[in-house]
Amino acid sequence: MAGDITQIEYWNGEVGARWARNQAVLDAVFAPLTEALFDRAGLSPGASVLDIGCGSGTTSLEAAQRVGAAGAVMGADISAPLLAVARSRLGAQAPGAAPVTFVEADVEHADLGGFDAALSRFGVMFFPDSDRAFANLRRMLRPGGRLTFLCWRALPENPWVQVPREAVLPLLPEVPPPVSPDTPGPFRFADPDHLAGLLRGAGFGTVACEAVDRDVVLGRGESDAAAAEAAAHVALNLGPSARLVREAEPDLRARAEAAVTEALRGYAVGGAVRLRAACWLVQAG
Ligand SMILES: C[S@@+](CC[C@H](N)C(=O)[O-])C[C@H]1O[C@@H](n2cnc3c(N)ncnc32)[C@H](O)[C@@H]1O
């Protein structure tokens, strides 16, 4: 996905910096999916929770609210810029929330202690060795503990990514490589049988993959044209299609922005671009 660079380099470079600058934008796009994640996770008051690939900390802070002062939350990530945003938000926690710690750690390898629950919003698709990472996560769960996470279903089921992607593809000099479950990337776990097999192989006894579909608002504006521009910014800077133009020359980038804005204009209604997002909501215990 990210050429020859490692995941640590990828999430500490320009991509991590962009995500860090746009935390509120991303949270707004993912809001309906985040709600589904927490509904399923069913965190109990007093629980200790690990947030895997916590990014700028939104789901860790939400978990802390849900488990309350008797609980504890650890957010783990490999991205220093995202963790800096996460730590800067600690002071704004509402009273009654659990203490939260943010640690720079690779959850494929690190031993972070024992947890009653682990969760992740799109943070489990980037392990170089998924077998090892899920086995490590299994080890960190106490008896009865559950892992709950969101990952993407296949590209064609995700118009919020597919529409901008199809606008960009004709402009590219090379066709991007097909998605492989063995390579880190947002769509690697599109096949639920493969994913369930991985989790069982890592020691999880029960695995359920529920299809969750939600409309996400990719951009808003005072007019439909402005909403399409905002949505194109998200698609080409933050969403999975951003990787298509990550290293593009300014001319190609400008043409991609124009093409994506035009494609998304067709989905703008009442000052908002709304498109379908399709995930697996996975729970393993
Ligand atoms: C798509 S982002 C999601 C971030 C956050 N969960 C959110 O929803 O805003 C994926 C995150 O996983 C983190 N990540 C990737 N590989 C990791 C690893 N091996 N250990 C910990 N975090 C990792 C990245 O740094 C990045 O923050």
PDBQT file of the ligand as one rigid body, heavy atoms in Angstrom, charges set to zero:
ROOT
HETATM    1  C1  LIG A 301      -6.905   4.202   9.761  1.00  0.00    +0.000 C 
HETATM    2  S1  LIG A 301      -6.049   4.795  11.160  1.00  0.00    +0.000 S 
HETATM    3  C2  LIG A 301      -7.325   4.765  12.409  1.00  0.00    +0.000 C 
HETATM    4  C3  LIG A 301      -6.999   5.638  13.605  1.00  0.00    +0.000 C 
HETATM    5  C4  LIG A 301      -8.090   5.713  14.679  1.00  0.00    +0.000 C 
HETATM    6  N1  LIG A 301      -8.446   4.403  15.184  1.00  0.00    +0.000 N 
HETATM    7  C5  LIG A 301      -9.304   6.422  14.145  1.00  0.00    +0.000 C 
HETATM    8  O1  LIG A 301     -10.327   5.769  13.893  1.00  0.00    +0.000 OA
HETATM    9  O2  LIG A 301      -9.242   7.661  13.978  1.00  0.00    +0.000 OA
HETATM   10  C6  LIG A 301      -5.046   3.402  11.589  1.00  0.00    +0.000 C 
HETATM   11  C7  LIG A 301      -4.226   3.615  12.852  1.00  0.00    +0.000 C 
HETATM   12  O3  LIG A 301      -3.568   2.390  13.181  1.00  0.00    +0.000 OA
HETATM   13  C8  LIG A 301      -2.270   2.717  13.662  1.00  0.00    +0.000 C 
HETATM   14  N2  LIG A 301      -1.442   1.516  13.552  1.00  0.00    +0.000 N 
HETATM   15  C9  LIG A 301      -1.035   0.892  12.403  1.00  0.00    +0.000 A 
HETATM   16  N3  LIG A 301      -0.281  -0.185  12.712  1.00  0.00    +0.000 NA
HETATM   17  C10 LIG A 301      -0.201  -0.255  14.084  1.00  0.00    +0.000 A 
HETATM   18  C11 LIG A 301       0.441  -1.133  15.000  1.00  0.00    +0.000 A 
HETATM   19  N4  LIG A 301       1.156  -2.181  14.571  1.00  0.00    +0.000 N 
HETATM   20  N5  LIG A 301       0.319  -0.885  16.322  1.00  0.00    +0.000 NA
HETATM   21  C12 LIG A 301      -0.400   0.181  16.766  1.00  0.00    +0.000 A 
HETATM   22  N6  LIG A 301      -1.031   1.051  15.933  1.00  0.00    +0.000 NA
HETATM   23  C13 LIG A 301      -0.942   0.844  14.619  1.00  0.00    +0.000 A 
HETATM   24  C14 LIG A 301      -1.856   3.881  12.767  1.00  0.00    +0.000 C 
HETATM   25  O4  LIG A 301      -0.781   4.602  13.282  1.00  0.00    +0.000 OA
HETATM   26  C15 LIG A 301      -3.152   4.672  12.693  1.00  0.00    +0.000 C 
HETATM   27  O5  LIG A 301      -3.250   5.599  13.737  1.00  0.00    +0.000 OA
ENDROOT
TORSDOF 0
